[in-house]
Amino acid sequence: MIDWEGSLARFTQRSEWPTFVCRPRGIWISELFAFAAWAWALGIDCIVESGIAHGQSTDILRQCFSRVYSIDHAVMPDVAARLIRDGVQVSSADAHVVLMPIVEQLVAAGYHTAVLLDGPKGEPAVELGLRCLDHGAVFFAVHDTYCCAEAPNAVRARLEAEGRSPRWAWSTDDASFVRAFSYLDARVVYLDEAGNGKSPFLLHHHGRDIPMESYGPTLTLLFPTVPHGA
């Protein structure tokens, strides 16, 4: 379904990812590439993002998509000013309050919308994303799923146990994706909280470096049905 190599060429042409600097808990470049590739394959023309922090992922998203809405409960003023200057619609608000109305308005206006959740995390993020699907979003993605026990199989099993509508999930832990594109993160400069360069394959946690338990923080995408050709 996805032309991965063609998408990578498009991603490289549109974004400034070779100079990407990854900060603690930020989305990695391979994850942003995967999100963009799925979005392009499914005809997405609008992105709604929750969780801005330093605006790293937002910078890449706005280079890849013409319409980006970003939400955070406490946007840093300098980050907000930069993103607004670059054409991003920024909301300093609680995603639980404002995300659904934004998605509903965009869907009603005819935009094919995808949602990227990097706050809230875990179960609250999955529940919020499922509401987005119920109101017309094409798909949603949740970041940091490896540390929240929200791997694709766990998500599917929970939904089936609850008797909810069948869903389909894909993760950046996908073996073929890891084999083909893990090298993207090796080119990323990772900064720890003190601003020092770190290996992209170590997680700084409670004052020490530990190997990642899965491929990167892991981004999981969930769909209302199995995408055609998936």
Backbone as CSV, one residue per row, in Angstrom:
resi,resn,N_x,N_y,N_z,CA_x,CA_y,CA_z,C_x,C_y,C_z
1,MET,0.821,-1.204,0.000,0.000,0.000,0.000,0.864,1.266,0.000
2,ILE,1.889,1.283,0.854,2.731,2.473,0.962,3.980,2.305,0.113
3,ASP,4.269,3.302,-0.678,5.524,3.356,-1.418,6.558,3.972,-0.477
4,TRP,7.206,3.111,0.313,8.098,3.622,1.353,9.263,4.419,0.784
5,GLU,9.892,3.898,-0.270,11.048,4.608,-0.822,10.624,5.919,-1.469
6,GLY,9.490,5.902,-2.161,8.984,7.147,-2.734,8.616,8.150,-1.654
7,SER,8.037,7.646,-0.562,7.689,8.524,0.557,8.929,9.102,1.216
8,LEU,9.993,8.288,1.300,11.235,8.788,1.890,11.827,9.908,1.037
9,ALA,11.774,9.745,-0.284,12.271,10.806,-1.166,11.455,12.085,-0.967
10,ARG,10.155,11.938,-0.844,9.281,13.090,-0.618,9.556,13.728,0.736
11,PHE,9.739,12.913,1.734,10.017,13.384,3.093,11.344,14.131,3.142
12,THR,12.345,13.590,2.474,13.663,14.221,2.445,13.617,15.550,1.715
13,GLN,12.838,15.598,0.639,12.740,16.819,-0.155,12.014,17.926,0.597
14,ARG,10.992,17.553,1.376,10.145,18.551,2.017,10.643,19.007,3.383
15,SER,11.325,18.132,4.114,11.670,18.456,5.487,13.169,18.656,5.673
16,GLU,13.509,19.221,6.831,14.914,19.469,7.164,15.412,18.419,8.151
17,TRP,14.952,17.178,7.973,15.261,16.151,8.964,16.750,15.824,9.112
18,PRO,17.601,15.994,8.092,19.022,15.662,8.349,19.661,16.497,9.451
19,THR,19.085,17.668,9.765,19.629,18.502,10.835,18.755,18.433,12.081
20,PHE,17.903,17.429,12.161,16.958,17.266,13.265,17.702,16.998,14.573
21,VAL,17.298,17.679,15.627,17.848,17.462,16.964,16.739,16.898,17.835
22,CYS,16.953,15.700,18.363,15.933,15.035,19.167,16.178,15.298,20.643
23,ARG,15.193,15.818,21.329,15.288,16.075,22.763,14.578,14.978,23.542
24,PRO,14.821,14.900,24.855,14.192,13.841,25.648,12.681,13.792,25.442
25,ARG,12.159,12.600,25.223,10.737,12.319,25.057,10.180,12.867,23.758
26,GLY,11.047,13.394,22.888,10.567,13.880,21.602,10.338,12.737,20.621
27,ILE,9.559,13.022,19.581,9.313,12.030,18.541,10.538,11.929,17.649
28,TRP,10.928,10.705,17.319,12.115,10.494,16.505,11.797,10.631,15.023
29,ILE,12.844,10.820,14.243,12.646,11.098,12.821,12.014,9.907,12.099
30,SER,12.375,8.680,12.461,11.767,7.517,11.807,10.266,7.481,12.072
31,GLU,9.866,7.900,13.264,8.445,7.913,13.613,7.702,8.983,12.830
32,LEU,8.288,10.154,12.694,7.668,11.205,11.897,7.582,10.800,10.433
33,PHE,8.614,10.134,9.950,8.581,9.654,8.567,7.457,8.646,8.377
34,ALA,7.325,7.692,9.308,6.261,6.693,9.204,4.889,7.354,9.225
35,PHE,4.705,8.313,10.116,3.422,9.018,10.199,3.114,9.730,8.891
36,ALA,4.116,10.442,8.352,3.907,11.170,7.101,3.616,10.220,5.949
37,ALA,4.328,9.095,5.877,4.125,8.145,4.786,2.705,7.586,4.802
38,TRP,2.218,7.195,5.980,0.836,6.712,6.087,-0.148,7.811,5.721
39,ALA,0.113,9.023,6.180,-0.799,10.134,5.897,-0.867,10.423,4.403
40,TRP,0.274,10.447,3.742,0.264,10.682,2.293,-0.461,9.561,1.560
41,ALA,-0.232,8.322,1.977,-0.873,7.185,1.314,-2.392,7.231,1.442
42,LEU,-2.876,7.818,2.538,-4.317,7.853,2.794,-4.947,9.197,2.442
43,GLY,-4.194,10.049,1.771,-4.756,11.311,1.284,-5.044,12.337,2.365
44,ILE,-4.280,12.308,3.445,-4.494,13.259,4.535,-4.053,14.653,4.093
45,ASP,-4.897,15.637,4.369,-4.515,17.020,4.044,-4.532,17.934,5.261
46,CYS,-4.780,17.366,6.451,-4.767,18.180,7.660,-4.303,17.333,8.833
47,ILE,-3.404,17.871,9.653,-2.872,17.184,10.821,-3.269,17.954,12.077
48,VAL,-3.758,17.230,13.081,-4.004,17.818,14.392,-3.073,17.121,15.374
49,GLU,-2.208,17.905,16.009,-1.183,17.363,16.903,-1.443,17.846,18.324
50,SER,-1.328,16.922,19.277,-1.438,17.286,20.691,-0.121,16.947,21.381
51,GLY,0.486,17.956,22.001,1.794,17.793,22.631,2.855,18.476,21.797
52,ILE,3.260,19.670,22.196,4.190,20.467,21.385,5.597,20.475,21.955
53,ALA,5.731,20.717,23.270,7.044,20.841,23.913,7.913,21.847,23.156
54,HIS,9.047,21.405,22.600,9.940,22.312,21.872,9.522,22.513,20.420
55,GLY,8.476,21.857,19.987,7.989,22.042,18.624,8.773,21.294,17.575
56,GLN,9.551,20.272,17.983,10.374,19.533,17.010,9.513,18.840,15.967
57,SER,8.572,18.032,16.432,7.731,17.303,15.490,6.874,18.258,14.682
58,THR,6.424,19.337,15.311,5.591,20.312,14.605,6.351,20.943,13.453
59,ASP,7.622,21.229,13.666,8.440,21.814,12.595,8.486,20.896,11.376
60,ILE,8.656,19.582,11.621,8.702,18.640,10.506,7.325,18.503,9.862
61,LEU,6.280,18.407,10.670,4.928,18.236,10.135,4.506,19.411,9.263
62,ARG,4.819,20.617,9.694,4.367,21.774,8.904,5.150,21.901,7.598
63,GLN,6.338,21.266,7.514,7.068,21.227,6.251,6.469,20.197,5.294
64,CYS,5.772,19.200,5.858,5.217,18.115,5.046,3.746,18.305,4.708
65,PHE,3.039,19.101,5.509,1.601,19.275,5.319,1.255,20.761,5.410
66,SER,0.338,21.192,4.568,0.027,22.618,4.488,-0.860,23.100,5.626
67,ARG,-1.585,22.189,6.283,-2.494,22.593,7.351,-2.202,21.768,8.607
68,VAL,-1.660,22.425,9.634,-1.300,21.745,10.881,-1.869,22.526,12.052
69,TYR,-2.582,21.824,12.936,-3.095,22.382,14.180,-2.354,21.712,15.329
70,SER,-1.781,22.508,16.236,-1.021,21.954,17.350,-1.569,22.467,18.669
71,ILE,-1.697,21.544,19.627,-2.317,21.842,20.914,-1.361,21.448,22.035
72,ASP,-1.266,22.273,23.047,-0.514,21.916,24.253,-1.097,22.730,25.399
73,HIS,-1.126,22.133,26.590,-1.730,22.824,27.730,-0.901,24.012,28.187
74,ALA,0.401,24.029,27.819,1.261,25.146,28.220,2.350,25.325,27.165
75,VAL,2.028,26.008,26.100,2.990,26.220,25.018,3.993,27.290,25.426
76,MET,5.277,26.990,25.262,6.291,27.995,25.559,6.149,29.164,24.583
77,PRO,6.170,30.415,25.080,5.914,31.576,24.211,6.804,31.647,22.984
78,ASP,8.102,31.357,23.144,8.991,31.447,21.987,8.673,30.356,20.965
79,VAL,8.289,29.172,21.441,7.914,28.091,20.532,6.631,28.449,19.797
80,ALA,5.639,28.949,20.533,4.367,29.336,19.911,4.583,30.407,18.850
81,ALA,5.397,31.411,19.164,5.641,32.497,18.216,6.291,31.969,16.939
82,ARG,7.252,31.063,17.085,7.921,30.492,15.908,6.958,29.697,15.052
83,LEU,6.156,28.854,15.686,5.233,28.005,14.930,4.150,28.824,14.252
84,ILE,3.610,29.830,14.959,2.589,30.695,14.355,3.167,31.437,13.163
85,ARG,4.393,31.898,13.303,5.060,32.580,12.190,5.183,31.670,10.977
86,ASP,5.345,30.372,11.231,5.498,29.411,10.141,4.167,28.838,9.649
87,GLY,3.062,29.393,10.131,1.760,29.012,9.600,1.006,27.941,10.355
88,VAL,1.508,27.537,11.525,0.825,26.519,12.333,-0.252,27.187,13.176
89,GLN,-1.419,26.534,13.275,-2.486,26.996,14.153,-2.216,26.435,15.553
90,VAL,-1.862,27.296,16.493,-1.444,26.861,17.820,-2.520,27.181,18.850
91,SER,-2.847,26.179,19.694,-3.801,26.371,20.783,-3.128,26.012,22.102
92,SER,-3.108,26.946,23.040,-2.609,26.676,24.380,-3.813,26.308,25.239
93,ALA,-4.106,25.005,25.291,-5.329,24.548,25.949,-5.218,23.060,26.240
94,ASP,-6.186,22.537,26.981,-6.258,21.121,27.314,-6.793,20.355,26.108
95,ALA,-6.025,19.377,25.639,-6.446,18.610,24.463,-7.774,17.902,24.691
96,HIS,-8.043,17.484,25.909,-9.306,16.820,26.202,-10.497,17.737,25.956
97,VAL,-10.246,19.045,26.000,-11.325,20.022,25.815,-11.429,20.493,24.372
98,VAL,-10.298,20.788,23.733,-10.351,21.473,22.434,-10.094,20.571,21.232
99,LEU,-9.491,19.389,21.442,-9.113,18.577,20.279,-10.323,18.097,19.489
100,MET,-11.329,17.559,20.184,-12.496,17.037,19.482,-13.217,18.101,18.668
101,PRO,-13.486,19.296,19.215,-14.128,20.326,18.391,-13.331,20.697,17.144
102,ILE,-11.992,20.729,17.278,-11.162,21.039,16.110,-11.304,19.951,15.054
103,VAL,-11.218,18.684,15.471,-11.357,17.572,14.532,-12.729,17.599,13.875
104,GLU,-13.769,17.800,14.646,-15.128,17.827,14.097,-15.285,18.933,13.063
105,GLN,-14.734,20.115,13.352,-14.841,21.228,12.415,-14.097,20.937,11.118
106,LEU,-12.911,20.353,11.242,-12.124,20.057,10.047,-12.800,18.987,9.194
107,VAL,-13.298,17.935,9.828,-13.984,16.866,9.095,-15.236,17.420,8.419
108,ALA,-15.989,18.256,9.126,-17.201,18.852,8.555,-16.878,19.740,7.361
109,ALA,-15.685,20.357,7.376,-15.263,21.211,6.262,-14.698,20.414,5.104
110,GLY,-14.629,19.092,5.244,-14.173,18.242,4.151,-12.708,17.875,4.163
111,TYR,-12.016,18.179,5.258,-10.595,17.842,5.324,-10.406,16.392,5.779
112,HIS,-9.497,15.678,5.096,-9.105,14.344,5.526,-8.079,14.525,6.639
113,THR,-8.467,14.202,7.853,-7.712,14.594,9.039,-7.111,13.402,9.755
114,ALA,-5.854,13.544,10.167,-5.178,12.555,11.008,-4.740,13.247,12.293
115,VAL,-4.683,12.480,13.380,-4.379,13.036,14.699,-3.111,12.378,15.242
116,LEU,-2.206,13.196,15.773,-0.967,12.717,16.393,-0.969,13.121,17.854
117,LEU,-0.985,12.124,18.752,-1.074,12.381,20.189,0.252,12.065,20.873
118,ASP,0.912,13.115,21.368,2.135,12.942,22.168,1.903,13.611,23.520
119,GLY,0.764,13.443,24.074,0.248,14.028,25.289,-1.208,14.378,25.030
120,PRO,-2.118,13.686,25.701,-1.915,12.703,26.760,-1.221,11.433,26.265
121,LYS,-0.898,10.547,27.204,-0.223,9.293,26.885,-1.106,8.108,27.291
122,GLY,-0.703,6.925,26.869,-1.313,5.690,27.330,-2.805,5.595,27.078
123,GLU,-3.529,5.039,28.051,-4.965,4.806,27.910,-5.748,6.084,27.606
124,PRO,-5.486,7.210,28.300,-6.227,8.431,27.968,-6.041,8.853,26.512
125,ALA,-4.820,8.661,25.982,-4.576,9.008,24.587,-5.361,8.095,23.647
126,VAL,-5.358,6.794,23.947,-6.094,5.847,23.099,-7.586,6.182,23.106
127,GLU,-8.132,6.468,24.276,-9.555,6.794,24.357,-9.884,8.065,23.587
128,LEU,-9.016,9.072,23.709,-9.236,10.318,22.971,-9.133,10.073,21.470
129,GLY,-8.154,9.271,21.065,-8.009,8.960,19.647,-9.194,8.200,19.089
130,LEU,-9.725,7.260,19.863,-10.897,6.502,19.409,-12.099,7.419,19.207
131,ARG,-12.234,8.411,20.062,-13.307,9.398,19.869,-13.102,10.164,18.566
132,CYS,-11.845,10.456,18.241,-11.558,11.139,16.972,-11.983,10.278,15.789
133,LEU,-11.687,8.970,15.854,-12.120,8.070,14.787,-13.634,8.062,14.671
134,ASP,-14.324,8.040,15.801,-15.784,8.031,15.799,-16.361,9.292,15.176
135,HIS,-15.574,10.369,15.161,-16.049,11.633,14.599,-15.387,11.966,13.259
136,GLY,-14.826,10.946,12.615,-14.428,11.134,11.227,-12.961,11.240,10.922
137,ALA,-12.080,11.227,11.949,-10.649,11.228,11.651,-10.287,9.948,10.895
138,VAL,-9.357,10.037,9.960,-8.977,8.872,9.154,-8.166,7.884,9.989
139,PHE,-7.232,8.386,10.793,-6.491,7.551,11.744,-5.895,8.443,12.814
140,PHE,-5.418,7.824,13.898,-4.691,8.577,14.905,-3.462,7.785,15.318
141,ALA,-2.483,8.493,15.881,-1.239,7.869,16.331,-0.953,8.302,17.761
142,VAL,-0.415,7.366,18.553,-0.052,7.635,19.944,1.433,7.377,20.113
143,HIS,2.135,8.335,20.719,3.572,8.197,20.921,3.872,7.602,22.292
144,ASP,5.092,7.075,22.425,5.570,6.459,23.670,4.737,5.249,24.065
145,THR,4.336,4.468,23.102,3.473,3.334,23.430,4.237,2.198,24.093
146,TYR,5.547,2.115,23.887,6.275,0.997,24.489,6.279,1.088,26.006
147,CYS,6.280,2.301,26.537,6.329,2.444,27.987,4.939,2.501,28.599
148,CYS,3.912,2.457,27.771,2.539,2.519,28.280,1.800,1.209,28.050
149,ALA,2.528,0.169,27.628,1.920,-1.139,27.365,0.800,-1.042,26.353
150,GLU,0.955,-0.160,25.353,-0.085,0.007,24.347,0.416,-0.452,22.977
151,ALA,1.159,-1.530,22.956,1.599,-2.094,21.684,0.374,-2.491,20.871
152,PRO,0.497,-2.591,19.547,-0.679,-2.856,18.709,-1.494,-4.067,19.137
153,ASN,-0.845,-5.183,19.455,-1.599,-6.367,19.839,-2.379,-6.136,21.128
154,ALA,-1.783,-5.398,22.067,-2.474,-5.117,23.322,-3.703,-4.248,23.081
155,VAL,-3.559,-3.278,22.196,-4.689,-2.402,21.876,-5.813,-3.203,21.234
156,ARG,-5.467,-4.020,20.242,-6.496,-4.818,19.556,-7.178,-5.771,20.530
157,ALA,-6.387,-6.430,21.388,-6.962,-7.385,22.329,-7.925,-6.694,23.293
158,ARG,-7.547,-5.509,23.764,-8.415,-4.804,24.702,-9.724,-4.395,24.036
159,LEU,-9.644,-3.886,22.809,-10.853,-3.468,22.106,-11.771,-4.647,21.831
160,GLU,-11.179,-5.775,21.450,-11.997,-6.962,21.198,-12.659,-7.448,22.486
161,ALA,-11.913,-7.410,23.603,-12.468,-7.855,24.885,-13.628,-6.968,25.318
162,GLU,-13.579,-5.702,24.934,-14.644,-4.775,25.291,-15.808,-4.826,24.311
163,GLY,-15.677,-5.650,23.255,-16.738,-5.763,22.271,-16.907,-4.534,21.406
164,ARG,-15.836,-3.771,21.231,-15.921,-2.545,20.440,-15.650,-2.845,18.971
165,SER,-15.871,-1.855,18.138,-15.711,-2.038,16.700,-14.300,-2.510,16.378
166,PRO,-14.144,-3.401,15.394,-12.805,-3.862,15.016,-11.932,-2.680,14.604
167,ARG,-10.700,-2.725,15.023,-9.732,-1.689,14.662,-8.512,-2.383,14.076
168,TRP,-7.648,-1.589,13.492,-6.402,-2.125,12.952,-5.284,-1.212,13.398
169,ALA,-4.162,-1.783,13.806,-3.057,-1.003,14.340,-1.755,-1.352,13.640
170,TRP,-0.875,-0.373,13.576,0.467,-0.554,13.017,1.422,0.250,13.876
171,SER,2.635,-0.270,14.061,3.597,0.383,14.936,4.958,0.490,14.267
172,THR,5.737,1.459,14.725,7.107,1.591,14.221,8.000,0.474,14.747
173,ASP,7.472,-0.424,15.567,8.177,-1.651,15.923,8.079,-2.704,14.821
174,ASP,7.301,-2.436,13.783,7.146,-3.381,12.680,8.518,-3.813,12.165
175,ALA,8.739,-5.131,12.097,10.083,-5.657,11.806,10.616,-5.176,10.468
176,SER,9.778,-5.183,9.451,10.253,-4.762,8.129,10.588,-3.278,8.114
177,PHE,9.818,-2.491,8.846,10.103,-1.057,8.921,11.421,-0.810,9.648
178,VAL,11.650,-1.530,10.729,12.895,-1.385,11.484,14.099,-1.732,10.616
179,ARG,13.985,-2.845,9.885,15.110,-3.250,9.022,15.408,-2.203,7.962
180,ALA,14.362,-1.613,7.414,14.550,-0.697,6.291,14.923,0.717,6.707
181,PHE,14.420,1.179,7.864,14.539,2.607,8.155,15.100,2.960,9.532
182,SER,15.597,1.982,10.279,16.176,2.313,11.582,17.395,3.225,11.444
183,TYR,18.043,3.175,10.301,19.240,4.002,10.109,18.919,5.494,10.165
184,LEU,17.672,5.873,9.921,17.323,7.293,9.957,17.634,7.899,11.320
185,ASP,17.368,7.144,12.381,17.591,7.678,13.719,19.063,7.723,14.088
186,ALA,19.889,6.929,13.429,21.326,6.966,13.706,21.942,8.286,13.263
187,ARG,21.242,9.012,12.381,21.749,10.292,11.904,21.219,11.456,12.731
188,VAL,20.387,11.157,13.706,19.796,12.199,14.530,20.706,12.534,15.697
189,VAL,20.848,13.789,16.019,21.576,14.215,17.202,20.594,14.202,18.367
190,TYR,20.881,13.385,19.366,20.010,13.296,20.541,20.632,14.091,21.671
191,LEU,19.885,14.996,22.261,20.382,15.807,23.375,19.732,15.361,24.671
192,ASP,20.554,15.144,25.702,19.970,14.831,27.000,19.491,16.134,27.643
193,GLU,18.985,16.037,28.870,18.386,17.208,29.497,19.411,18.283,29.843
194,ALA,20.679,17.932,29.833,21.733,18.921,30.066,22.258,19.502,28.756
195,GLY,21.700,19.038,27.618,22.127,19.539,26.322,23.316,18.833,25.740
196,ASN,23.685,17.671,26.303,24.828,16.920,25.807,24.391,15.894,24.767
197,GLY,25.232,15.640,23.786,24.931,14.661,22.755,24.919,13.248,23.312
198,LYS,23.936,12.445,22.896,23.792,11.077,23.371,23.597,10.135,22.185
199,SER,23.808,8.851,22.460,23.485,7.852,21.448,21.980,7.811,21.233
200,PRO,21.512,7.740,19.987,20.065,7.698,19.756,19.431,6.388,20.192
201,PHE,20.219,5.388,20.560,19.654,4.093,20.923,19.735,3.832,22.424
202,LEU,19.934,4.906,23.210,19.903,4.789,24.665,18.814,5.711,25.210
203,LEU,18.181,5.284,26.260,17.158,6.088,26.918,17.727,6.601,28.238
204,HIS,17.687,7.919,28.451,18.175,8.510,29.688,17.034,8.484,30.693
205,HIS,17.200,7.707,31.760,16.099,7.493,32.688,16.625,7.475,34.117
206,HIS,16.101,8.372,34.939,16.497,8.443,36.344,18.025,8.507,36.511
207,GLY,18.637,9.356,35.718,20.047,9.620,35.868,20.999,8.619,35.243
208,ARG,20.481,7.633,34.513,21.391,6.679,33.872,20.875,6.322,32.474
209,ASP,21.787,5.838,31.643,21.449,5.460,30.283,21.131,3.973,30.232
210,ILE,19.990,3.618,29.659,19.616,2.217,29.512,19.228,1.962,28.063
211,PRO,19.474,0.761,27.559,19.094,0.459,26.177,17.575,0.535,26.004
212,MET,17.151,0.943,24.824,15.726,0.960,24.526,15.159,-0.459,24.607
213,GLU,13.989,-0.591,25.226,13.346,-1.896,25.304,12.600,-2.231,24.009
214,SER,12.372,-1.251,23.193,11.814,-1.489,21.866,12.414,-0.441,20.951
215,TYR,12.041,-0.474,19.703,12.655,0.410,18.717,12.208,1.843,18.949
216,GLY,13.062,2.630,19.592,12.707,4.006,19.847,11.534,4.086,20.822
217,PRO,11.006,5.269,21.061,9.861,5.396,21.948,8.627,4.677,21.406
218,THR,8.555,4.452,20.148,7.513,3.711,19.451,6.247,4.534,19.241
219,LEU,5.866,4.648,17.994,4.645,5.329,17.585,3.675,4.274,17.075
220,THR,2.460,4.244,17.624,1.450,3.294,17.198,0.313,4.025,16.512
221,LEU,-0.031,3.580,15.307,-1.128,4.155,14.540,-2.332,3.237,14.625
222,LEU,-3.513,3.805,14.828,-4.742,3.027,14.882,-5.739,3.537,13.848
223,PHE,-6.421,2.583,13.206,-7.329,2.881,12.109,-8.710,2.285,12.407
224,PRO,-9.767,2.871,11.872,-11.105,2.321,12.113,-11.325,0.983,11.413
225,THR,-10.640,0.773,10.287,-10.694,-0.502,9.568,-9.318,-0.757,8.971
226,VAL,-9.112,-1.919,8.402,-7.840,-2.222,7.770,-7.692,-1.382,6.500
227,PRO,-6.656,-0.536,6.393,-6.468,0.270,5.180,-6.309,-0.634,3.955
228,HIS,-6.808,-0.173,2.841,-6.729,-0.946,1.605,-5.284,-1.248,1.258
229,GLY,-4.978,-2.520,1.048,-3.638,-2.937,0.660,-2.691,-3.144,1.810
230,ALA,-3.174,-2.914,3.050,-2.273,-3.069,4.216,-2.023,-4.545,4.498
